[in-house]
Amino acid sequence: MEVLSQSLPIVIYFLLIILLVVVIIFGIKLIITMSKLETLVDDVAKKVSALDKIFDIVNVVTNRFTLITDTLINFATSLFTKLFSSKKSKNEEEENE
């Protein structure tokens, strides 16, 4: 029993030292991975900022296209409304006579 009480703390200390070394190694690998990840994120951010200009141009073009098509549709709608309303009013006048 006395041998066990003397050897058990030594085994526990040895296992704790091994655990500490493993945690330090994982910490170092994590720092290296985070550094690589940071450079990757920076590269992606630069590429996205370059694409932002293209998306702004596309947005402006689509807004202009929408404005033009809305204007044409409003014009066509008003033209058809005038044509059909004048025929309808003529038909009503003929019926009233």
C-alpha positions, -999 to +999 in steps of 0.1 A: +000+000+000+029+023+008+044+017-026+011+026-043+008+059-023+044+068-033+042+058-070+007+071-077+016+108-074+046+102-097+024+086-123-002+114-121+025+141-124+040+123-154+005+121-171-001+158-163+032+168-179+023+148-210-011+164-211+005+199-207+029+192-236+000+180-258-020+211-250+009+233-258+014+215-292-023+219-300-021+256-290+009+262-313-009+244-342-040+264-335-021+297-337-005+286-370-038+276-384-054+309-373-026+328-389-031+310-422-069+315-419-064+353-413-043+356-445-070+337-464-097+359-451-077+390-460-073+377-496-110+369-499-118+404-486-096+420-512-112+400-540-147+408-528-139+445-526-128+442-563-161+425-571-180+452-553-172+477-581-186+452-607-217+447-587-222+484-584-220+488-621-245+459-626-268+476-601-266+509-619-273+493-653-303+473-640-317+504-623-315+523-656-330+494-675-358+492-650-364+529-653-366+527-691-389+496-692-412+512-666-414+543-687-422+523-719-448+502-701-465+533-686-465+549-721-480+518-737-506+514-709-517+550-712-519+547-750-540+515-749-562+531-722-568+561-744-576+540-774-600+517-757-617+544-736-623+565-768-639+535-785-660+527-755-672+563-751-681+564-789-701+532-785-719+546-755-728+578-775-742+557-804-763+537-779-776+568-763-789+583-796 
